[in-house]
């Protein structure tokens, strides 16, 4: 089928409504939703999970499953209504004219088939291309998505590639037939920030090169700012605001958009003077939406009798040419520039004595060089190399780096799930590096607790919330009897701001943010002195992130807890932490106070990390640094400086020193150290990566 020449909008969704039908009821997932994508344009679709973003994408792909149906409105692609096409026409269009990139790359790849073959299938099926031409095309696209050694990649199986490489292959596959419309559904959620930055850069370049229009679904406002021309904000199945990036970011006209922005940490925000504002209440379930405005019960500007009148609220033009629209009855009365009312300014707890000290910690693993034959030579994986730092009472120390840098290994050794190869860990005045968890006394186990990344995996699905917390209290020997423990459990629910009635609920009845709170309550059951929070908010929506982050800070102020906050999200780190430790391939490459680490001079890796973080603020200018290549394997690290294979400053060091010697630890200022060969005068010339434009 020849591509249609068409000069109108590529995608026109008009008053679309989609419902899912269960035995009991019809569940409206999307209502009265309209958006247009022009040729060569990128439109961002933003909102929290459950708001209907992915349902819209599946509607465009006409892939709603048995229960889903379009119950109103239309989706036109190049002027033709998709619902009127035959299955055969749809098959022709999917993959060749409309392509979709999913969140989880492995779901789109066949694990038993070489990459080259999977890519070649696309033009051979859709365009009847010969095998030889299809191979050339695959080689070209793999080169376009900036993968090293394309011929070797084409000859590899998916499991032989890293997550970032797999995602690039999925993008390459989507581009094989040069589609007119590319739908990206959270394509970078599972990737590191540096890989994310490279993938986003890539998608933008390829969009320009191939003239592809894009519908970019994300909950990350910073990413949408960097990739899209226009944005549509969704809440509970409806579009609530539409406009260009500049209009929506700088002149927002809907309370939900405003609330979203208030819950993200922006550069310069201070956790004590200007805490993040979480959106009150919870997202309504699709069959329990309130009358009138869906956002009404959570809105600061709610007016009884107006906002909850039982009739649908249309989209109103918010400017003269209707290029900016909002679904709010009061948008003209609201003072959008009113300063944020300061919540009570929180006093930060005084940082106390050192409670945890690590000295030259090393953790090596021995693995068989060949997975099939366990005898024979062994290889050593150097997960942590000479790690030294100390953490004090009431302090938040952030540990930052890409996956594979050794953050979680270090957490496992601290928790006693692994023992150290060399070096010491002192907790209070006890050395614990060689004591596995089953041999630790109750007090030590209670002192060091962990909050995990995924709240869904850490709770027992067959036990009530209250019982799980009481179980922890029994293990930590808190309370003399069942009654005291029950009382303490209720106090812990108060502490994490959950209603006491939740004690009788099962985990499946809780949302992600509520489960994470139960995890935090359990971690604090034994009055933990040190809490290791391993990416505790990365699986949560931005508004829930704000609430959970704020909760951790509040508990820390009350209990003088030491927080070790493991994360790759530098915006949260900047907002939360007192000191930051940057890790790369098992080494600590930079350590200092938050202000020291976030302003030059930087370690070259820190500089690249800062540049990679998308910031949802149009007044911020960023230096543009995209790291080349992937992180080397810890099984086969490069000689000399671990970062030298990706460093843009390497040529400034004479005599190939970076490739020969591991750099020494240098102290740039009181409490600020880097592991780098760069001379002092070069470090002094470094420019700030993030500049906030003067008002």
C-alpha positions as CSV (number, residue, x, y, z in Angstrom):
1,X,0.0,0.0,0.0
2,X,1.5,3.3,-1.1
3,X,1.9,6.0,1.6
4,X,-0.9,8.6,1.4
5,X,0.2,12.1,0.5
6,X,-1.7,14.3,2.9
7,X,-1.2,17.8,4.0
8,X,-3.7,18.2,6.8
9,X,-3.2,17.1,10.4
10,X,-1.6,13.6,10.7
11,X,-3.8,12.7,13.7
12,X,-7.1,14.2,14.7
13,X,-8.8,13.0,17.8
14,X,-12.2,14.6,18.3
15,X,-14.4,14.3,21.4
16,X,-13.2,10.7,21.9
17,X,-14.8,8.6,24.6
18,X,-13.5,5.1,25.4
19,X,-15.1,2.7,27.9
20,X,-14.3,-0.7,29.3
21,X,-17.2,-3.1,29.9
22,X,-17.1,-5.5,32.8
23,X,-20.0,-7.8,33.9
24,X,-21.1,-5.2,36.5
25,X,-20.8,-1.9,34.8
26,X,-19.4,0.3,32.0
27,X,-16.2,2.0,33.2
28,X,-15.5,5.2,31.3
29,X,-11.7,5.5,30.8
30,X,-11.6,8.5,28.5
31,X,-14.2,11.2,28.0
32,X,-14.6,14.0,25.5
33,X,-10.9,14.0,24.6
34,X,-9.6,16.0,21.7
35,X,-6.0,16.5,20.4
36,X,-4.5,17.2,17.0
37,X,-1.0,16.4,15.8
38,X,0.2,18.4,12.7
39,X,2.9,17.0,10.3
40,X,6.4,17.0,11.9
41,X,5.0,18.2,15.2
42,X,5.6,16.6,18.6
43,X,2.7,16.7,21.1
44,X,3.2,15.7,24.8
45,X,0.4,13.9,26.7
46,X,0.9,14.4,30.4
47,X,-0.8,13.2,33.5
48,X,-0.6,10.8,36.4
49,X,-1.0,7.0,36.1
50,X,-4.6,6.0,35.6
51,X,-5.6,9.2,33.8
52,X,-6.2,7.5,30.5
53,X,-3.0,8.5,28.5
54,X,-2.2,4.9,27.4
55,X,-5.8,4.2,26.7
56,X,-5.8,7.0,24.1
57,X,-2.7,5.5,22.5
58,X,-4.3,2.1,22.4
59,X,-7.4,3.7,20.9
60,X,-5.2,5.2,18.1
61,X,-3.7,1.7,17.5
62,X,-7.3,0.3,17.5
63,X,-6.0,-2.2,20.1
64,X,-8.5,-2.0,23.0
65,X,-8.9,-5.7,23.6
66,X,-12.2,-7.5,24.1
67,X,-13.6,-5.2,26.8
68,X,-12.7,-1.8,25.4
69,X,-14.8,0.1,23.0
70,X,-14.9,3.6,21.5
71,X,-18.3,4.9,22.6
72,X,-18.1,8.4,21.2
73,X,-16.1,10.7,19.0
74,X,-13.6,9.8,16.3
75,X,-9.9,9.2,15.6
76,X,-8.8,10.3,12.2
77,X,-5.4,9.4,10.7
78,X,-4.5,11.6,7.7
79,X,-8.2,12.4,7.3
80,X,-9.5,8.9,7.5
81,X,-11.5,7.5,10.4
82,X,-9.6,4.6,11.8
83,X,-12.8,2.9,13.2
84,X,-14.2,2.6,9.6
85,X,-11.1,0.7,8.2
86,X,-11.1,-3.0,7.6
87,X,-8.8,-5.3,9.6
88,X,-6.6,-5.6,6.5
89,X,-6.2,-1.8,6.1
90,X,-5.4,-1.4,9.8
91,X,-2.8,-4.1,9.5
92,X,-1.2,-2.2,6.6
93,X,-1.2,1.0,8.6
94,X,0.1,-0.3,11.9
95,X,3.8,-0.6,11.8
96,X,4.3,1.0,8.5
97,X,2.4,4.3,9.0
98,X,1.8,4.4,12.7
99,X,4.4,2.9,15.0
100,X,4.4,2.6,18.8
101,X,7.3,2.4,21.3
102,X,6.4,0.9,24.6
103,X,7.7,1.5,28.1
104,X,9.3,-1.9,28.5
105,X,11.7,-2.7,25.6
106,X,11.8,-6.4,26.1
107,X,8.1,-6.7,25.6
108,X,8.6,-5.7,22.0
109,X,11.5,-7.9,21.2
110,X,11.5,-11.7,20.5
111,X,14.1,-13.2,22.8
112,X,14.8,-16.1,20.5
113,X,15.5,-14.1,17.4
114,X,18.6,-12.1,16.4
115,X,18.2,-8.4,16.3
116,X,19.0,-8.1,12.6
117,X,16.3,-10.6,11.7
118,X,13.7,-8.8,13.8
119,X,14.5,-5.4,12.1
120,X,14.5,-6.9,8.6
121,X,11.1,-8.4,9.0
122,X,9.5,-4.9,9.1
123,X,10.3,-3.7,5.6
124,X,10.1,-7.2,4.1
125,X,6.5,-7.6,5.4
126,X,5.3,-4.1,4.9
127,X,7.1,-3.0,1.8
128,X,8.0,-6.3,0.1
129,X,11.7,-5.3,0.3
130,X,14.4,-7.9,-0.6
131,X,16.5,-9.5,2.1
132,X,19.7,-7.7,0.9
133,X,18.0,-4.3,0.9
134,X,16.3,-4.9,4.2
135,X,19.7,-5.7,5.8
136,X,21.2,-2.5,4.4
137,X,18.3,-0.6,5.8
138,X,18.6,-2.3,9.2
139,X,22.3,-1.4,9.3
140,X,21.5,2.2,8.4
141,X,18.8,2.6,11.1
142,X,21.0,0.9,13.8
143,X,23.7,3.4,12.9
144,X,21.1,6.2,13.1
145,X,20.2,5.2,16.6
146,X,23.9,5.6,17.6
147,X,24.6,2.0,18.6
148,X,28.3,1.0,18.5
149,X,29.5,-1.7,16.1
150,X,26.1,-2.1,14.2
151,X,27.1,-5.3,12.5
152,X,27.8,-7.0,15.8
153,X,24.5,-5.7,17.2
154,X,22.5,-7.1,14.3
155,X,24.1,-10.4,15.0
156,X,23.2,-10.3,18.7
157,X,20.2,-11.6,20.7
158,X,18.2,-9.1,22.8
159,X,19.5,-10.4,26.1
160,X,23.1,-9.5,25.1
161,X,22.2,-5.8,25.1
162,X,21.8,-3.4,27.9
163,X,18.4,-1.7,28.7
164,X,19.4,1.5,26.9
165,X,20.5,-0.5,23.8
166,X,17.3,-2.5,23.7
167,X,15.3,0.6,23.8
168,X,17.3,2.0,20.9
169,X,16.6,-1.2,18.9
170,X,12.9,-0.8,19.6
171,X,13.1,2.8,18.3
172,X,15.1,1.6,15.3
173,X,12.3,-1.0,14.7
174,X,9.6,1.6,14.8
175,X,11.6,3.8,12.3
176,X,12.3,0.9,9.9
177,X,9.4,1.8,7.6
178,X,9.6,5.6,8.2
179,X,6.1,5.9,9.8
180,X,4.2,9.2,9.6
181,X,3.2,9.0,13.3
182,X,5.2,7.7,16.2
183,X,3.5,7.1,19.6
184,X,6.0,6.9,22.5
185,X,4.5,5.5,25.7
186,X,6.8,6.5,28.6
187,X,9.8,5.2,26.5
188,X,12.5,6.2,29.0
189,X,11.0,5.3,32.4
190,X,13.1,2.3,32.9
191,X,16.4,4.0,31.8
192,X,19.1,5.9,33.6
193,X,19.1,9.7,33.2
194,X,22.2,9.8,31.0
195,X,20.8,7.0,28.8
196,X,17.4,8.8,28.8
197,X,19.0,12.1,27.7
198,X,20.7,10.3,24.8
199,X,17.5,8.5,23.8
200,X,15.5,11.7,23.9
201,X,18.1,13.5,21.9
202,X,18.0,10.7,19.4
203,X,14.2,10.8,19.1
204,X,14.3,14.5,18.5
205,X,17.0,14.2,15.8
206,X,15.2,11.3,14.1
207,X,11.9,13.2,14.2
208,X,13.6,16.0,12.2
209,X,15.4,13.6,9.9
210,X,12.4,11.5,8.9
211,X,9.8,14.3,9.4
212,X,7.9,12.0,11.8
213,X,5.0,13.4,13.9
214,X,5.1,12.3,17.5
215,X,2.6,11.7,20.3
216,X,4.8,11.6,23.5
217,X,3.1,10.1,26.6
218,X,4.9,10.9,29.8
219,X,4.4,11.9,33.4
220,X,7.8,13.7,33.4
221,X,7.1,17.4,32.6
222,X,10.8,18.2,32.1
223,X,11.0,15.6,29.4
224,X,8.0,16.9,27.6
225,X,9.5,20.5,27.8
226,X,12.6,19.2,26.1
227,X,11.0,17.1,23.4
228,X,7.6,18.6,22.4
229,X,6.1,21.6,20.7
230,X,2.7,21.4,22.3
231,X,1.3,19.8,25.4
232,X,-2.0,18.3,26.5
233,X,-2.6,17.8,30.3
234,X,-4.9,14.9,31.3
235,X,-6.7,14.3,34.5
236,X,-9.1,11.4,35.2
237,X,-9.9,10.6,31.6
238,X,-10.3,14.2,30.4
239,X,-8.0,16.8,28.8
240,X,-7.9,19.7,31.2
241,X,-5.5,22.0,29.5
242,X,-4.0,22.3,26.0
243,X,-1.6,24.7,24.5
244,X,2.0,25.3,23.3
245,X,4.8,24.5,25.8
246,X,5.4,28.2,26.5
247,X,1.7,28.8,27.2
248,X,1.1,25.9,29.5
249,X,4.4,26.1,31.4
250,X,4.5,29.9,31.8
251,X,0.8,30.9,31.7
252,X,-1.0,27.9,33.1
253,X,-4.8,28.2,33.3
254,X,-5.9,25.1,35.1
255,X,-5.6,24.3,38.9
256,X,-4.4,20.8,38.2
257,X,-1.6,21.9,36.0
258,X,-0.6,24.4,38.7
259,X,-0.8,21.7,41.4
260,X,1.4,19.4,39.3
261,X,4.1,22.0,39.0
262,X,4.0,22.7,42.7
263,X,4.8,19.1,43.5
264,X,8.1,18.9,41.5
265,X,11.3,20.2,42.9
266,X,12.8,22.9,40.7
267,X,16.3,24.3,40.9
268,X,16.7,26.6,43.9
269,X,13.8,25.1,45.9
270,X,14.6,24.7,49.6
271,X,13.1,21.8,51.4
272,X,12.8,23.7,54.7
273,X,11.8,27.1,53.5
274,X,9.7,26.1,50.5
275,X,8.5,22.5,50.9
276,X,6.9,20.7,47.9
277,X,3.1,20.9,48.0
278,X,1.5,17.6,47.5
279,X,-2.0,17.5,45.9
280,X,-4.5,16.7,48.7
281,X,-6.7,13.7,48.5
282,X,-6.6,10.8,46.0
283,X,-7.3,10.3,42.3
284,X,-11.0,9.3,41.8
285,X,-11.6,5.8,40.5
286,X,-13.2,5.8,37.0
287,X,-16.6,4.7,38.3
288,X,-16.5,7.0,41.3
289,X,-15.9,10.4,39.6
290,X,-17.5,13.4,41.4
291,X,-20.3,15.4,39.7
292,X,-19.1,18.4,37.7
293,X,-15.4,19.0,37.7
294,X,-13.3,15.8,38.2
295,X,-10.6,17.7,40.0
296,X,-13.1,19.6,42.2
297,X,-12.6,17.6,45.5
298,X,-8.8,18.3,45.3
299,X,-8.8,21.8,44.0
300,X,-7.8,24.9,46.0
301,X,-10.3,27.1,44.1
302,X,-13.3,24.8,44.5
303,X,-16.7,26.6,44.7
304,X,-19.7,24.7,46.1
305,X,-22.7,24.7,43.7
306,X,-20.7,25.9,40.7
307,X,-17.8,23.3,40.3
308,X,-19.9,20.3,41.5
309,X,-23.1,21.1,39.5
310,X,-24.0,17.8,37.8
311,X,-23.2,18.7,34.2
312,X,-20.2,18.3,31.9
313,X,-17.7,21.1,31.8
314,X,-16.5,22.0,28.2
315,X,-13.0,23.2,27.2
316,X,-12.9,27.1,27.2
317,X,-10.5,29.1,25.0
318,X,-8.0,30.8,27.3
319,X,-6.6,33.2,24.7
320,X,-7.9,35.1,21.7
321,X,-7.0,32.6,19.0
322,X,-8.1,29.5,21.1
323,X,-4.6,28.0,20.8
324,X,-4.6,27.6,24.6
325,X,-7.7,26.0,26.2
326,X,-8.7,25.0,29.7
327,X,-11.5,22.9,31.3
328,X,-12.1,25.2,34.3
329,X,-15.1,27.3,35.1
330,X,-13.2,29.8,37.2
331,X,-9.9,30.3,35.2
332,X,-10.7,34.0,34.6
333,X,-11.1,34.8,38.3
334,X,-8.1,33.0,39.6
335,X,-4.9,35.1,40.2
336,X,-2.4,32.7,38.6
337,X,0.5,34.9,39.6
338,X,-0.3,35.0,43.3
339,X,2.7,33.8,45.3
340,X,2.5,30.4,46.9
341,X,1.3,30.7,50.5
342,X,4.2,29.4,52.5
343,X,3.5,26.4,54.5
344,X,5.0,26.6,58.0
345,X,8.8,26.9,57.6
346,X,10.3,23.7,59.0
347,X,13.3,23.8,61.2
348,X,16.0,21.4,60.1
349,X,17.2,19.1,62.9
350,X,20.8,19.8,63.9
351,X,23.2,17.4,62.3
352,X,24.7,15.4,65.1
353,X,27.5,12.9,65.6
354,X,28.8,10.3,63.1
355,X,26.6,7.2,63.3
356,X,27.9,5.4,60.3
357,X,31.5,5.2,59.0
358,X,32.8,3.3,56.0
359,X,36.5,2.9,55.4
360,X,38.0,1.6,52.2
361,X,35.0,-0.8,51.7
362,X,35.5,-3.2,48.8
363,X,33.0,-5.7,47.5
364,X,34.1,-8.2,44.8
365,X,32.1,-11.0,43.4
366,X,33.6,-14.1,41.8
367,X,31.7,-15.4,38.8
368,X,32.3,-18.1,36.3
369,X,33.7,-16.7,33.1
370,X,31.2,-18.9,31.2
371,X,27.7,-19.3,32.4
372,X,27.3,-22.8,31.0
373,X,30.4,-24.3,32.4
374,X,30.9,-23.3,36.0
375,X,34.3,-25.0,36.4
376,X,37.4,-23.4,34.8
377,X,38.4,-19.8,35.1
378,X,36.7,-17.3,37.3
379,X,36.2,-13.6,36.7
380,X,36.0,-11.0,39.4
381,X,33.3,-8.3,39.4
382,X,34.5,-5.3,41.2
383,X,31.2,-3.9,42.5
384,X,32.6,-1.5,45.1
385,X,36.1,-0.1,45.1
386,X,37.6,1.6,48.2
387,X,34.4,3.3,49.4
388,X,35.0,5.7,52.3
389,X,32.5,8.2,53.8
390,X,30.7,9.0,57.1
391,X,27.1,9.8,57.8
392,X,25.8,11.8,60.8
393,X,22.6,11.9,62.8
394,X,19.8,13.9,61.1
395,X,21.7,14.1,57.9
396,X,20.5,13.1,54.4
397,X,23.3,11.7,52.3
398,X,22.3,11.1,48.7
399,X,24.1,8.4,46.7
400,X,23.8,9.1,43.0
401,X,24.9,7.2,39.9
402,X,23.7,5.1,36.9
403,X,22.6,1.5,37.3
404,X,25.5,-0.8,37.6
405,X,27.6,1.8,39.6
406,X,27.4,-0.2,42.8
407,X,24.8,1.8,44.8
408,X,22.6,-1.2,45.6
409,X,25.6,-3.5,46.3
410,X,26.8,-1.1,48.9
411,X,23.3,-1.0,50.4
412,X,23.2,-4.8,50.6
413,X,26.6,-4.9,52.4
414,X,25.3,-2.3,54.9
415,X,22.1,-4.3,55.5
416,X,24.0,-7.5,56.0
417,X,22.6,-9.2,52.9
418,X,26.2,-9.4,51.7
419,X,29.5,-9.2,53.6
420,X,32.4,-7.0,52.6
421,X,35.4,-8.3,50.8
422,X,37.7,-5.7,52.5
423,X,37.4,-2.5,54.6
424,X,35.2,-1.7,57.6
425,X,31.7,-0.4,58.3
426,X,31.2,1.0,61.7
427,X,27.7,1.5,63.1
428,X,27.9,3.6,66.3
429,X,31.0,1.8,67.7
430,X,30.3,-1.7,66.2
431,X,32.1,-3.1,63.2
432,X,29.4,-4.8,61.1
433,X,31.0,-5.4,57.6
434,X,31.5,-9.2,58.3
435,X,28.2,-9.9,60.1
436,X,25.5,-11.3,57.8
437,X,22.0,-10.4,58.7
438,X,21.1,-13.7,60.3
439,X,23.9,-13.2,62.8
440,X,23.1,-9.6,63.6
441,X,21.5,-8.8,67.0
442,X,17.9,-7.4,67.0
443,X,19.1,-3.9,67.8
444,X,21.5,-3.7,64.8
445,X,18.8,-5.0,62.5
446,X,16.3,-2.5,63.9
447,X,18.9,0.3,63.6
448,X,19.5,-0.1,59.8
449,X,16.3,-0.4,57.8
450,X,15.5,-0.1,54.1
451,X,12.6,1.4,52.0
452,X,12.6,-0.2,48.6
453,X,12.0,1.1,45.1
454,X,8.9,-0.9,44.3
455,X,6.3,-0.8,47.0
456,X,4.3,-3.6,45.3
457,X,7.0,-6.2,45.9
458,X,7.7,-5.5,49.6
459,X,4.4,-6.3,51.2
460,X,2.9,-9.7,51.9
461,X,-0.3,-9.8,49.8
462,X,-2.1,-12.2,52.1
463,X,-1.6,-10.2,55.4
464,X,-3.4,-7.0,56.5
465,X,-1.5,-3.8,56.7
466,X,-1.7,-3.7,60.5
467,X,-0.6,-7.2,60.9
468,X,2.5,-6.6,58.7
469,X,3.6,-3.6,60.9
470,X,2.8,-5.6,64.2
471,X,5.0,-8.4,62.8
472,X,7.9,-6.0,62.5
473,X,7.3,-4.7,66.0
474,X,7.4,-8.4,67.3
475,X,10.7,-9.0,65.5
476,X,12.2,-5.8,67.0
477,X,10.8,-6.7,70.4
478,X,8.9,-3.4,70.7
479,X,6.1,-3.3,73.3
480,X,5.5,-5.7,76.2
481,X,2.3,-7.3,74.9
482,X,-0.1,-7.4,72.0
483,X,-2.1,-4.4,73.2
484,X,1.0,-2.1,73.3
485,X,2.1,-3.3,69.9
486,X,-1.4,-2.6,68.5
487,X,-1.3,0.9,69.9
488,X,2.2,1.5,68.5
489,X,1.1,0.2,65.1
490,X,-1.7,2.8,65.1
491,X,0.8,5.5,66.0
492,X,3.0,4.4,63.1
493,X,0.0,4.7,60.7
494,X,-0.5,8.3,62.1
495,X,3.2,8.9,61.5
496,X,3.0,8.1,57.8
497,X,-0.3,10.0,57.5
498,X,-2.5,7.0,56.7
499,X,-6.0,6.6,58.3
500,X,-6.1,4.2,61.2
501,X,-8.8,2.2,59.4
502,X,-6.2,1.1,56.9
503,X,-4.9,-1.4,59.5
504,X,-7.6,-3.8,58.4
505,X,-7.0,-3.4,54.7
506,X,-5.1,-5.8,52.4
507,X,-2.2,-4.4,50.3
508,X,-4.2,-4.9,47.0
509,X,-6.7,-2.3,48.3
510,X,-4.0,0.4,48.5
511,X,-2.5,2.7,45.8
512,X,1.2,2.7,45.0
513,X,1.8,5.8,47.2
514,X,-0.1,4.3,50.1
515,X,1.8,1.0,49.9
516,X,5.1,3.0,50.0
517,X,3.9,4.6,53.2
518,X,3.2,1.2,54.8
519,X,6.8,0.3,53.8
520,X,8.1,3.4,55.5
521,X,6.0,2.7,58.6
522,X,7.5,-0.7,58.8
523,X,11.0,0.6,58.4
524,X,10.5,3.0,61.3
525,X,8.8,0.3,63.5
526,X,12.0,-0.3,65.5
527,X,13.0,3.5,65.6
528,X,15.6,3.0,62.9
529,X,18.7,5.2,63.2
530,X,19.6,4.8,59.6
531,X,17.2,4.3,56.8
532,X,18.4,3.4,53.3
533,X,15.9,4.6,50.9
534,X,16.6,2.9,47.5
535,X,14.9,5.0,44.8
536,X,11.8,5.2,47.1
537,X,9.8,7.5,44.9
538,X,10.8,6.6,41.3
539,X,7.8,4.2,40.9
540,X,5.3,6.9,42.0
541,X,3.5,9.8,40.3
542,X,4.9,13.3,40.8
543,X,2.1,14.4,43.2
544,X,2.6,11.3,45.3
545,X,6.4,11.7,45.1
546,X,6.0,15.1,46.8
547,X,3.9,13.6,49.6
548,X,6.3,10.7,50.3
549,X,9.4,12.9,50.1
550,X,7.9,15.3,52.5
551,X,6.9,12.5,54.8
552,X,10.5,11.2,54.9
553,X,11.8,14.6,55.7
554,X,9.2,15.1,58.5
555,X,10.0,11.8,60.1
556,X,13.7,12.6,59.9
557,X,13.2,15.9,61.7
558,X,11.2,14.2,64.5
559,X,13.4,11.1,64.9
560,X,16.8,12.5,64.0
561,X,17.2,9.7,61.5
562,X,20.1,9.4,59.1
563,X,18.8,9.0,55.6
564,X,20.9,7.4,52.9
565,X,18.9,8.3,49.8
566,X,19.9,6.3,46.7
567,X,18.6,7.9,43.5
568,X,19.4,8.8,39.9
569,X,16.9,11.7,40.0
570,X,19.1,14.7,40.6
571,X,16.2,17.2,41.0
572,X,14.9,15.3,44.1
573,X,18.5,14.9,45.4
574,X,19.2,18.6,45.2
575,X,16.0,19.3,47.0
576,X,16.4,16.7,49.7
577,X,20.0,16.1,50.6
578,X,22.6,17.7,52.7
579,X,25.5,15.9,51.1
580,X,25.9,14.0,47.8
581,X,28.1,11.1,46.9
582,X,28.5,10.4,43.2
583,X,29.4,6.9,42.2
584,X,30.6,5.5,38.9
585,X,31.6,1.9,38.3
586,X,32.2,1.1,42.0
587,X,34.2,4.3,42.7
588,X,33.2,7.4,44.6
589,X,34.1,10.0,42.0
590,X,32.8,13.1,43.9
591,X,31.6,13.7,47.5
592,X,30.6,17.0,49.0
593,X,27.8,19.2,50.3
594,X,24.8,19.6,47.9
595,X,25.9,23.1,47.1
596,X,29.5,22.0,46.4
597,X,28.4,19.1,44.1
598,X,25.8,21.1,42.2
599,X,28.1,24.1,41.4
600,X,31.4,24.0,39.4
601,X,34.1,22.7,39.5
602,X,32.6,19.3,39.0
603,X,33.9,15.8,38.3
604,X,33.3,15.3,34.5
605,X,30.8,12.6,35.3
606,X,28.8,14.8,37.7
607,X,28.7,17.5,35.0
608,X,27.3,15.0,32.5
609,X,24.7,13.8,35.1
610,X,23.5,17.3,35.8
611,X,23.2,18.1,32.1
612,X,21.1,14.9,31.6
613,X,18.3,15.8,34.1
614,X,15.2,17.2,32.4
615,X,14.0,20.3,34.2
616,X,10.4,21.5,33.9
617,X,11.2,25.2,33.9
618,X,11.4,27.3,30.8
619,X,13.6,29.9,32.5
620,X,16.5,27.4,33.0
621,X,19.3,27.2,30.5
622,X,21.4,24.0,30.5
623,X,24.7,23.1,29.0
624,X,24.2,20.4,26.6
625,X,26.4,17.3,27.3
626,X,25.4,13.9,26.0
627,X,27.6,11.0,27.1
628,X,28.8,8.7,24.4
629,X,28.7,5.0,24.8
630,X,27.5,2.7,27.6
631,X,28.8,2.1,31.1
632,X,31.6,-0.4,30.9
633,X,31.1,-3.8,32.6
634,X,32.3,-4.1,36.2
635,X,33.6,-7.5,35.1
636,X,35.9,-5.8,32.7
637,X,36.5,-2.2,33.8
638,X,38.7,0.1,31.6
639,X,42.3,0.7,32.8
640,X,43.1,3.9,34.6
641,X,40.2,6.2,35.5
642,X,36.9,4.3,35.3
643,X,35.2,7.2,33.5
644,X,37.9,7.8,30.8
645,X,36.1,5.9,28.0
646,X,33.2,8.5,28.1
647,X,35.0,11.6,29.4
648,X,34.9,14.8,27.3
649,X,37.8,16.4,29.3
650,X,40.3,13.5,28.7
651,X,42.3,15.4,26.1
652,X,43.1,18.1,28.6
653,X,45.2,15.7,30.7
654,X,48.7,15.2,29.2
655,X,50.5,12.0,28.7
656,X,47.5,9.6,28.5
657,X,47.5,9.6,32.3
658,X,43.7,8.9,32.4
659,X,44.2,5.6,30.7
660,X,47.1,4.5,32.9
661,X,46.3,5.4,36.5
662,X,43.3,5.5,38.7
663,X,43.1,9.2,39.8
664,X,43.9,10.0,43.4
665,X,41.3,11.5,45.7
666,X,41.7,15.3,45.8
667,X,40.2,17.7,48.2
668,X,39.0,20.8,46.4
669,X,37.6,22.5,49.5
670,X,36.6,21.6,53.0
671,X,34.5,18.5,52.7
672,X,34.6,18.4,48.9
673,X,36.6,15.7,47.2
674,X,36.9,14.4,43.6
675,X,38.7,11.5,41.9
676,X,40.1,13.2,38.8
677,X,43.4,13.9,37.0
678,X,42.3,17.4,35.7
679,X,44.6,20.2,36.7
680,X,43.4,22.9,39.1
681,X,43.3,25.6,36.5
682,X,41.1,23.5,34.2
683,X,38.7,22.7,37.1
684,X,38.5,26.4,37.9
685,X,37.4,27.2,34.3
686,X,34.4,24.9,34.5
687,X,31.1,26.7,33.7
688,X,27.8,26.0,35.6
689,X,25.7,23.4,33.8
690,X,22.3,24.8,35.1
691,X,21.7,28.5,34.8
692,X,18.5,30.1,36.0
693,X,17.7,33.1,33.7
694,X,17.4,36.3,35.6
695,X,13.7,37.4,36.1
